[in-house]
Amino acid sequence: MFKVRVKDSHVDLGSIYKLEQTSKQFSITNLEANENTGNFMTISSENAQKVKLNRVIMVKNSGKEALLYVSRGIDLEIQNSIFTENHSLARGSIILAETNTAVVHVYNTTFSSNYAIQGGVFFVQIYALINISDCTFERNFALLGGVLYQQSEGYAKFLNSTFRENLAIHASIIYSINSQSSIEISGGQIARNGFSYKTIEQVDSVFGLKGGSSNYSQNYIAALEVQLQQAISLIAVMLKDESYEDFQIQVVKALITIKDGVKVTQQVFLLHQTSASIAEIDGLEYSDTFSMKPLIMTESSIISFNNISFTRIISNTHVIRCLSDSLGHIINLQATNSTFALLYIISSNFIGFIE
């Protein structure tokens, strides 16, 4: 299909596009979807089915769940596309993927200012796989997981992608819980995510406080009135209380790998893992950050650092904190033009081989 435009449509039940029980490839090129309400596409098949979206632009669409629901037997490919200011009232604004035969590949695509409850862009579970390459995530928002919410063995891999100025009440980039399927971040950049880089005035503007208009739709605000009021109070505390810790990636009884030269700059509170989680960090390049709190924290978990560099990191405390029977090691850590204490350890076992 070529040059498809969908605008101001409303779907209460079902989807604008619904694909089931077919083994033929389905492709859409040059799609523009603006200000539609309801699920945009539901795709599932007992047979293997390929769905391709190329040069898609989706702006200000909304649904009860993610715009694209991907289930059994589906291989969805999205490339050269833009998703901005879309939202859902539940799981993921753009993609909800589940079941072990659901695979999503996204290439060279920008996701900006999208928002949902769990996973500001993606929600993945039940062995579904999301592969992301050369994508940009900017200013997305959720209560949990500003970009991704992962649970129950969902897979997610990010290659050479950029995470910038995303927000969440908990975990402005990724929230992962109860999953033995690893999240991978390979290459790419992470910068200025979280409310630590916002002023109270900016937060007032985002949520429409003090009588102003919100960046988010009224139905989203109304559906989350209680949660958002609690969240706004929490944000106010966060911005005023230096003891509050606003980690961007939170891993709870789950697995994560950060590797292949991920560049983290101007970013406080990068990673918090707890409850028997496992983290492998290899080739991380951390730079240009001032922090009065730890950058990485592990509790009752296992963490390994290999070939890590810190450049122009200024901190009056330890940048890595290990608590509550954590295990870990550091091999080949380098620090340049930096001032910080490295490790704070309580009831944990840590081995270091540091240059």
N, C-alpha and C positions, 0 to 999 in steps of 0.2 A: 504494500500500500504506500502511496506517495502523497505528500502534502495534506495531511489530515489535520483538521482544526475542530476542536471540541470546546465549547464555551457555554457557561451558565447552564449546564445540565444538572439535573437532580435525580438521584437514585436512592430510594428508601430501602429496597430489598434487592439483592443481586448486585450486578456490576455493569458498568458501561460496556466493557469487554469481558466475556466469560468463555474460556476455552476448556473443553473437557473431551476425553475419549477420542483423541485423534493422534495420529503419529506423523502428521504432516508438519513441515516447518511453517511458522507464522512470523511475518516480518512487518514492521512499521518503520518507515523512514520519513523524516521531516514532520513529526507530530508536534502540534501546539495544543496544550490543554490549559485553559485558564478559568479559574473561579467556578469549578465544578464541585458538586457536593455528593458524597457517597463513594463507595469503593470504585476505583477506576478499572482495575483488571484483576480477575481471579483466574488462575491457571493451575490445572491439575490433570493428570492423565495416568491411566494404568499402563499405557505404553510410553516409551521414551519420546519426549517431544521437545523440539528446539524452538525457542521464541527469541526473536531479535528486535531490539529497539535501537535505532540509530538516529542521531540528531533530534532528540526529543527535548522539548522545552515545556516544563510543567510549572505553573506559577499560581499561587493562591488557591490551590485545590484543598479540599478537606474531606475527611471521612471518619467514621467511628473507629476504624482500624486503618492500617497502612493502605496507601493508594494501590500498591501492587501486592497481592497475596499469592505466594508461590508455594505449592505443595507437591504432592507425589509425582514422580516421573518427569519433572520439568527441568530443563536446562535453559535458564534465562540469561541473555547477554544484552547488556546496555553499554553503549559507547557514544562518545562525543555529545554529551547531553548536559542539560542544566535543570536543576530542581531548586526552586527558591520560594520561600514563604508558604510552603504547604504544611498542613498539620493534621493530626488525628487525635482522637480523644482516648486512645489506648496505646497499643503496641506498635511503635515505629511509625514515622510519618510517611516514609516512602516504600520500604520493603519489609514485609513479614514473611520469613521463610521457615518452614518446618517440614519434617519427615526426612528420612535418610536418602531419599532419591530426589530431593530438591537441591539444585545447584544454581547459584547466581554468580555471574561474572560481570564486573563493572569496570570500564576502562575510560580514562580521559574525561571524567565527568565532574561537575562542580555541584556541591550541595551547600546551600547557604540559607540561613534564617528559617530553617524548617524546625518544627517542634511537635512533641508528643508527650505521653506520660512516661513510658518506658522505652528508651531508645529514640533519641531525637531524629534519627534517620533510619536506622535498622533495628530489627528485632529478630533474633535467630535462636532456634531451639530444635530439639529432637533430631540431632544428627544432620540437619541441613547445613550446607556449606555456602558461605559468602566469600568470594574472592574479589578483592579491590586492587586495582593497579592505576597509578598515576592520576589519582583523584584529589580534589580539594574539598575540605570540610571547614566552613567558616560560619561562626555566629549561630550554630544550631543549639537547641535547648530541649531539656527534658527534666522531669523530676529525678529520674535515675538514668544515667548514661546519656550524655549530651549528643553523642554520635551513635553508639551501639549499646544495646542491652542483650547479653547472651546468658542463656541458662540451659540446663538439661541437655548437655552434649551437643549444643550447636557449635559449629566451626566458623571462624572468621579469620581471614588473612588480609593484611594491608601491605601493599608493596609500593614504595616510592610515593607515598601520599602525604598531604599536608593537613595538619590539624591546627587551626588558628582561631582564637577568641570564641571557642565553644563554651557553653555554660550548662550547668545542671546543679540541682540542689545537692545531689550526691554523684560524683564522678562525671566531670564535664566532657570526658572523652569516652571512656568505656566502663561499664559496670558488668562484671562477670560473676555469676554465682552458681554453685552446685553443678559444675561441669568438668568432666575429665577430658574434654575435647579442647585442645589448646587454641588460644588466640595468638596470632603472630603479627608483629609489626616489623617489617623489613625495610630499611632505608627510610627516606622521607624526612619530614620536619614536624616538630611540635613547638608551638610558641604561644604564650600569653592566653592560655585557657584558664577559666575559672574566675570566680568573683573577686579574687585578690587583685585583679587588674581593673576593677570597676569602683567608682565612687558611689556614695549613697545617692547623689543626684542622678547619676546614670541609671542606677537600679530603679529609682522612682520613675524615670522616663520609660524604662523597659516594661514595667508592670502597670503603668498608668496610675501611679499613686498621686496624691495631692491634686486630684481632680483632672489630671491630664489623660490623654488617650494612650492606650497600651499598644505595644508592638504586637501583641497577640490578640486573636479574634475574641469577640465577646462570648461566643459559645464555649470556647476553651476556658476562658476566665470563669464563666458561670459553672461549668462542669467541675472545675477544680477549686471552687471558692474556698472551701475549708483547707484543702491541702496547700493552696497558694498563700493563703493568709499565714499559715504556719511557716511556709517556706520563706515568705517575705520577712517575717519576724526573725527567722534563722539567719537570713542574709544580713539583716541589720546588725545582729550580734556578730556575725562573721567579720563584717567590715570594721567593727569597733573593737572587737576583742582579739588581741594578738595571739591568744592561746588557741583559737579555733584553727583546725587543720582541714583544708579544702583540697583533698587529693583528686587528681584528674583521672587516674586509672585506679579502680578499686576491684580487687580480686578476692572473692570469698569462696573458699573451698573449690578452687579452680586453678587452671594452668595458663601461663602467659610466657611468650618468648619475644624479646625485643633485641633485634640483631641487625648486622650488616650496615653499621654506620648511621643509625638514626641520629639526627641532629636536633638537640633540645636546646632552645635558647630563650632567655627571658621567661623562664617557666619555674614557678615554685610548686611544691607538693606534686611531684610527678606520679608516684606509685605507692599504693598501700595494699599489702596482701595479708590475709589472715585465715585462720581456720584450716590448717593443713594444705595451704596453697603451695604451688611450686612456680618459681619465676627464674628464667634464664635470661641474663642480660649480657650481650656480647657485642663489642664494638660501639658502644654508646658514646656519643660526643656531646658533652654537656657544657654550655658556655653562657657567659654574660647574664648571670643571675645573682641577685642579692636576696638573701633569705634569712629570716630569724628562726626558722623552723626546719625540720628535716625535709630533704628532697625525696627520700625513699625510706619507707618503713615496712618492716616485716614483723608479724606476730604469729607465733605458733606455726611457722611455715618454713619452707626451704628456699634459699635464694643463692644464685651464683652470679658472680661478676667476672667477665673476661675482657681484657683489652679495653678498659674504660679510660676516657680522658675528661678532665675538668679544666676549663680555661676561663679565666676571669670570673670565678665563683667566689663571692664574698659572703661569709656567714659567720655569725657569732655563736653558732652551735654546731652539732654534729650533722653532717649531710646524710648519713645512713644510720638508722636506728633499728636495733634488733632486740625484740622483747619476747618473753614467754616461750622458752624452749625452741627458739628458732635455730636453724642450722644454715651455715653459709660459708662461702669462700670468695676471696678476691685474688685474681691472677692478673698481674700487669695493669696496674692503675697508674696514670700519669696526671700530675697537676701542674698547670702553668699559670703564672700571674694570678694566683688564687690565695685566699686566706680562709681557712676553715679547719674544724676538727673533723676527722673522717668517720669514726665509728663510736656509737654509744651502744653498749651491750649489757643487757640484764637477763640472767638465767638463760643464756644462749651460748652456742658454740660456733665460733667463727675462725676461719683460717685465712691468713693473708700472705701473698707473695707479691710484694709491691715494689715497683721501681722508684 
